[in-house]
Amino acid sequence: MSYFVKYPHIFYSFNEGENVIVRDITTRVTLPQDVLSTDALYQDAVINSGEMPEDVSYRLYKSTQYHWIIMLVNQIIEPSDWPMSYADVEEYANELYENPYGVHHYEDADGNWATSGTTITNLEYEQTLNEEKRLIRVIRPDLISVFVSEFNNLMKESG
């Protein structure tokens, strides 16, 4: 199933007066809080370096067509919400900081920011932020078809 196929159609008017039928991509379906908080529906997954949503979908569900569910469940909207590859983090840090190996901050033994202690470089800081994005929640493979069915029902109700 393509994600946008389920979106309702609307008439869109161009300046020249031409009306065209298009998908209403402004339609929003949000998952009910009770669904989001039902732990039995999910399992944890780790995004490997360089994996894209389609890769994770294929690895978990043997199909790339569920990539949008991974993003929806984890409220990933912007590309920056998805973890970068190790090489991309390094490139990003090189662009962001004059000296990626310069001191970003210090941490105490508990990992809290401190005025002295373990030195955390700019690159290490960016790597840590990126690593935090790698652990995601995904719909259990045995429940993915049920989830898709429920999502389709919600789309019908919103359209």
C-alpha positions as CSV (number, residue, x, y, z in Angstrom):
1,M,0.0,0.0,0.0
2,S,1.3,3.4,-0.9
3,Y,0.9,5.9,2.0
4,F,-0.8,8.6,0.0
5,V,-3.2,6.3,-1.8
6,K,-5.5,6.4,1.3
7,Y,-5.7,10.2,1.4
8,P,-9.0,11.6,0.2
9,H,-9.3,13.5,-3.1
10,I,-10.2,17.2,-3.2
11,F,-10.6,19.8,-6.0
12,Y,-7.8,22.2,-6.2
13,S,-8.2,25.4,-8.1
14,F,-5.3,27.0,-9.9
15,N,-5.1,30.7,-10.6
16,E,-6.1,30.2,-14.2
17,G,-9.4,28.8,-13.0
18,E,-8.5,25.2,-13.8
19,N,-9.8,22.7,-11.2
20,V,-7.8,19.5,-10.7
21,I,-8.5,16.5,-8.5
22,V,-5.6,16.0,-6.1
23,R,-4.8,14.1,-2.9
24,D,-5.5,16.1,0.2
25,I,-2.1,15.7,1.8
26,T,-3.2,18.1,4.6
27,T,-5.3,15.3,6.0
28,R,-4.0,14.4,9.4
29,V,-4.5,11.1,11.2
30,T,-3.0,11.0,14.6
31,L,-2.9,7.8,16.6
32,P,-5.0,7.8,19.7
33,Q,-3.0,8.1,22.9
34,D,-4.2,4.7,24.1
35,V,-2.7,3.1,20.9
36,L,0.5,5.0,21.3
37,S,0.9,3.8,24.9
38,T,0.0,0.2,24.4
39,D,3.3,-1.6,24.9
40,A,2.0,-4.9,23.6
41,L,1.7,-3.4,20.2
42,Y,5.4,-2.5,19.9
43,Q,8.9,-3.9,20.0
44,D,12.1,-2.0,20.1
45,A,14.3,-1.8,17.1
46,V,17.7,-0.2,16.3
47,I,18.4,1.7,13.2
48,N,21.8,0.7,11.8
49,S,24.2,3.2,10.4
50,G,23.2,4.2,6.9
51,E,19.7,2.6,7.0
52,M,16.8,4.5,5.7
53,P,13.1,3.9,6.7
54,E,12.6,1.6,3.7
55,D,15.6,-0.5,4.9
56,V,14.2,-0.9,8.4
57,S,10.8,-1.7,7.0
58,Y,12.2,-4.4,4.8
59,R,14.3,-5.9,7.6
60,L,11.4,-6.1,10.0
61,Y,8.4,-6.7,7.7
62,K,10.0,-8.1,4.5
63,S,8.5,-5.2,2.6
64,T,9.5,-1.6,2.1
65,Q,5.9,-0.5,1.9
66,Y,5.6,0.0,5.7
67,H,8.3,2.7,6.0
68,W,5.7,5.3,6.7
69,I,4.4,3.4,9.7
70,I,7.8,3.4,11.3
71,M,7.9,7.2,10.8
72,L,4.3,7.7,12.0
73,V,4.7,5.7,15.1
74,N,8.0,7.5,16.0
75,Q,6.6,10.9,15.1
76,I,9.5,11.4,12.6
77,I,8.5,14.3,10.4
78,E,11.8,16.0,9.4
79,P,14.7,14.3,7.8
80,S,16.8,15.5,10.7
81,D,14.7,13.3,13.0
82,W,16.2,10.2,11.4
83,P,19.7,9.2,12.4
84,M,22.6,9.9,10.1
85,S,25.2,7.4,9.1
86,Y,28.5,7.6,11.0
87,A,30.2,9.2,8.1
88,D,27.4,11.8,7.7
89,V,27.7,12.7,11.4
90,E,31.4,13.4,11.0
91,E,30.8,15.5,7.9
92,Y,28.0,17.3,9.7
93,A,30.3,18.1,12.7
94,N,33.0,19.3,10.3
95,E,30.6,21.7,8.7
96,L,29.0,22.8,12.0
97,Y,32.2,23.4,14.1
98,E,35.4,25.2,13.3
99,N,37.1,22.4,15.2
100,P,35.1,19.2,15.5
101,Y,37.6,17.8,18.0
102,G,37.4,20.9,20.2
103,V,35.8,20.8,23.6
104,H,32.1,20.9,23.6
105,H,31.6,20.4,27.3
106,Y,32.7,18.3,30.3
107,E,30.8,15.5,32.0
108,D,31.0,14.1,35.5
109,A,31.0,10.4,36.3
110,D,27.2,10.3,36.0
111,G,27.2,11.8,32.5
112,N,26.0,15.2,33.7
113,W,27.4,18.4,32.2
114,A,30.1,19.8,34.5
115,T,32.8,22.5,34.7
116,S,35.4,19.8,34.7
117,G,35.7,16.0,34.2
118,T,35.6,14.0,31.1
119,T,36.1,16.0,27.9
120,I,33.4,15.7,25.3
121,T,34.4,17.0,21.9
122,N,32.0,18.6,19.4
123,L,32.1,15.5,17.3
124,E,31.4,13.2,20.3
125,Y,28.5,15.4,21.3
126,E,26.9,15.2,17.8
127,Q,27.6,11.4,17.7
128,T,25.7,11.1,21.0
129,L,22.7,13.1,19.8
130,N,22.6,11.0,16.7
131,E,22.9,7.7,18.6
132,E,19.9,8.6,20.7
133,K,17.8,8.6,17.5
134,R,18.8,5.0,16.7
135,L,16.5,3.2,19.2
136,I,12.9,3.3,18.0
137,R,9.6,1.6,18.6
138,V,8.0,-0.3,15.8
139,I,4.8,-2.2,15.4
140,R,5.4,-5.9,16.0
141,P,5.6,-7.8,12.7
142,D,2.7,-10.1,13.6
143,L,0.4,-7.0,14.2
144,I,1.4,-4.9,11.2
145,S,-1.6,-5.9,9.0
146,V,-4.0,-5.1,11.9
147,F,-2.3,-1.7,12.3
148,V,-2.7,-1.0,8.6
149,S,-6.3,-1.9,8.6
150,E,-7.0,0.4,11.6
151,F,-5.1,3.2,9.9
152,N,-7.2,2.8,6.8
153,N,-10.4,3.0,8.9
154,L,-9.2,6.2,10.5
155,M,-8.4,7.6,7.0
156,K,-11.9,6.8,5.8
157,E,-13.4,8.5,8.9
158,S,-11.3,11.7,8.4
159,G,-12.1,12.0,4.7
